[in-house]
Amino acid sequence: MRLKLAAVLLGLTMVGCAGRQVLPAPNERRVQAEASLRAAEGAGAARVPEAALHLEFARQQIADAERLWVEGEQEAAELRFMQAEADAELAQALARAVPLERESRRTAAQAESLRRGQP
């Protein structure tokens, strides 16, 4: 009798545990998105207006993806993590390119000014 009772209790415990939603550990997409975000921040994206916009998009998308993940929408969350990674990478690229482009324009303007000043 005790053996049957123990078996029933064990079975109910297993069913109870199996019925509980267990969220997997953060996936690779999340890690990649967050790494890209940190890289963009490290590249100074917050100081370049064009890049700062995409940096904020990436932050929002990571937050949305985490919410979707908790709600059980893993596929939608993964897509949002991918969008966040792309925006963070764009922010990083802009953080590097925009200052170089500005410097290039200044240099070209100086060269043009010197050219005009000479006969």
C-alpha positions as CSV (number, residue, x, y, z in Angstrom):
1,M,0.0,0.0,0.0
2,R,2.8,2.4,0.9
3,L,4.6,1.6,-2.3
4,K,1.5,2.4,-4.4
5,L,1.0,5.7,-2.5
6,A,4.7,6.6,-3.0
7,A,4.4,5.8,-6.7
8,V,1.2,8.0,-7.0
9,L,2.9,10.9,-5.2
10,L,6.0,10.6,-7.4
11,G,3.8,10.5,-10.5
12,L,1.8,13.6,-9.4
13,T,5.0,15.4,-8.6
14,M,6.4,14.6,-12.1
15,V,3.2,15.8,-13.7
16,G,3.3,19.0,-11.8
17,C,6.8,19.7,-12.7
18,A,6.2,18.9,-16.4
19,G,3.2,21.2,-16.5
20,R,5.2,24.2,-15.3
21,Q,6.6,26.4,-18.1
22,V,10.4,26.4,-17.9
23,L,12.1,29.1,-20.0
24,P,15.4,28.1,-21.6
25,A,18.5,30.0,-20.9
26,P,19.1,33.1,-23.0
27,N,19.8,31.9,-26.5
28,E,22.7,32.8,-28.8
29,R,20.8,35.5,-30.6
30,R,20.3,37.4,-27.3
31,V,24.0,37.1,-26.5
32,Q,24.9,38.3,-30.0
33,A,22.5,41.3,-29.8
34,E,23.8,42.4,-26.4
35,A,27.4,42.0,-27.5
36,S,26.7,44.1,-30.6
37,L,25.0,46.7,-28.4
38,R,28.0,46.9,-26.1
39,A,30.4,47.2,-29.0
40,A,28.4,50.1,-30.4
41,E,28.4,51.8,-27.1
42,G,32.1,51.3,-26.9
43,A,32.6,52.8,-30.3
44,G,30.9,56.0,-29.1
45,A,27.6,55.6,-30.8
46,A,25.8,57.6,-28.1
47,R,27.8,60.7,-29.1
48,V,27.0,60.5,-32.8
49,P,23.3,61.5,-33.4
50,E,22.9,59.3,-36.5
51,A,24.3,56.3,-34.5
52,A,22.5,57.1,-31.3
53,L,19.1,56.7,-32.9
54,H,20.0,53.1,-34.0
55,L,21.5,52.4,-30.6
56,E,18.2,53.3,-29.0
57,F,16.3,51.1,-31.5
58,A,18.6,48.2,-30.5
59,R,17.9,48.8,-26.8
60,Q,14.2,48.9,-27.4
61,Q,14.2,45.7,-29.5
62,I,16.2,43.8,-26.9
63,A,13.7,44.8,-24.3
64,D,10.8,43.8,-26.6
65,A,12.5,40.5,-27.3
66,E,13.0,39.7,-23.7
67,R,9.3,40.4,-23.1
68,L,8.3,38.2,-26.0
69,W,10.5,35.5,-24.7
70,V,8.9,35.5,-21.3
71,E,5.4,35.5,-23.0
72,G,6.4,32.3,-24.8
73,E,6.9,33.9,-28.2
74,Q,10.3,32.5,-28.8
75,E,10.3,32.8,-32.6
76,A,9.2,36.5,-32.5
77,A,11.7,37.1,-29.7
78,E,14.5,35.6,-31.9
79,L,13.6,37.9,-34.8
80,R,13.6,40.9,-32.5
81,F,17.0,39.9,-31.2
82,M,18.2,39.7,-34.8
83,Q,16.8,43.2,-35.5
84,A,18.5,44.5,-32.4
85,E,21.8,43.1,-33.5
86,A,21.5,44.6,-36.9
87,D,20.6,48.1,-35.5
88,A,23.5,47.8,-33.0
89,E,25.9,46.9,-35.8
90,L,24.6,49.9,-37.8
91,A,25.1,52.2,-34.9
92,Q,28.6,51.0,-34.5
93,A,29.4,51.5,-38.2
94,L,27.9,55.0,-38.1
95,A,29.8,55.9,-34.9
96,R,33.0,55.2,-36.9
97,A,32.0,56.5,-40.3
98,V,30.2,59.7,-39.6
99,P,33.1,61.5,-37.8
100,L,35.4,60.3,-40.6
101,E,33.0,61.7,-43.2
102,R,32.9,65.0,-41.4
103,E,36.6,65.2,-41.2
104,S,36.9,64.3,-44.9
105,R,34.5,67.1,-45.8
106,R,36.5,69.6,-43.7
107,T,39.7,68.6,-45.3
108,A,38.2,68.8,-48.8
109,A,36.8,72.3,-48.0
110,Q,40.3,73.4,-46.8
111,A,41.9,72.0,-49.9
112,E,39.4,73.8,-52.1
113,S,40.0,77.0,-50.2
114,L,43.7,76.7,-50.7
115,R,43.3,75.9,-54.4
116,R,41.2,79.0,-54.9
117,G,43.6,81.2,-53.0
118,Q,46.4,80.3,-55.4
119,P,46.6,81.6,-59.0
